[in-house]
Structures are given as structure tokens and as C-alpha cells.
């Protein structure tokens, strides 16, 4: 078995089976896309804890924008 190192936290980890809690993934690939092309921007190996945090972040609805403060009169 190959040891892996998390590209986020640096922790060494073994292969883990993807689950719903990890977004059914155990690695991350970033892409740069336009309407005509897509380019690989790199692979990232994440430990199970970091993948769970990423999945939680991606599934959390964003907060509504804050109302601008009234300028002083």
C-alpha cells in the first residue's frame, strides 16, 4: 500500500474509501474552463479529515450579502 501525504495539512494517510461524508471522493482535481476548452490545473490529494471539511464547506449555503452601512450625515 502506498502512503499518501495530504496536500492541505501535510498529514500522511493511507487510501480511504470515498463516502458521502467525503463527497464520494478521495482526491481533488481543479480545472480551468471556458466555453470551448478545459485545462487541468492540478491534482490534490486530501486526507479524509480535510476532504470532509471541504465537502462541508462546499455544501454550506453562502450567507446573504451584508447591507452597506449608511454613510454618516
C-alpha positions in Angstrom: 0.0 0.0 0.0 1.2 3.5 -0.9 1.4 6.1 1.8 0.0 9.4 0.8 0.6 13.0 2.1 -2.3 15.5 2.3 -1.6 18.5 0.1 -3.5 20.7 2.6 -2.4 19.7 6.1 0.7 17.6 5.4 -0.6 14.6 7.3 0.4 11.1 6.0 -2.5 8.8 5.4 -3.5 5.5 3.7 -6.0 5.1 1.0 -9.6 5.6 2.2 -12.8 4.5 0.6 -14.9 7.5 -0.5 -18.1 8.0 1.4 -21.0 10.5 1.2 -19.3 12.3 4.1 -16.2 12.9 1.9 -18.3 13.9 -1.1 -17.8 10.4 -2.6 -14.2 11.5 -3.4 -10.7 11.0 -2.0 -8.8 13.4 -4.2 -9.4 16.8 -5.8 -8.8 18.0 -9.4 -9.0 21.7 -10.2 -9.9 22.7 -13.7 -9.7 26.0 -15.6 -12.7 26.0 -18.0 -14.0 28.2 -20.8 -17.0 27.6 -23.1 -14.6 25.9 -25.6 -11.9 24.3 -23.5 -10.9 22.8 -20.1 -7.4 22.6 -18.8 -6.2 20.6 -15.8 -4.9 23.0 -13.1 -3.6 20.2 -10.9 -4.4 17.2 -8.6 -4.6 17.5 -4.9 -4.5 14.6 -2.5 -6.5 15.3 0.6 -6.7 13.2 3.8 -10.1 12.1 5.0 -10.4 14.9 7.5 -9.6 17.6 5.0 -11.9 16.1 2.4 -14.7 16.1 5.0 -14.0 19.8 5.8 -14.0 20.6 2.1 -17.3 18.7 1.5 -18.9 20.5 4.4 -17.7 23.9 3.1 -19.0 23.2 -0.4 -22.4 22.1 0.9 -22.9 25.1 3.2 -25.1 27.8 1.7 -23.4 31.1 1.4 -24.6 33.9 3.7 -26.6 36.7 2.1 -24.6 39.8 1.4 -24.4 42.4 4.2 -26.3 45.6 3.7 -23.9 48.6 3.2 -23.6 50.8 6.2 -25.4 54.2 5.9 -22.8 56.9 5.3 -22.5 59.5 8.2 -24.5 62.6 7.7 
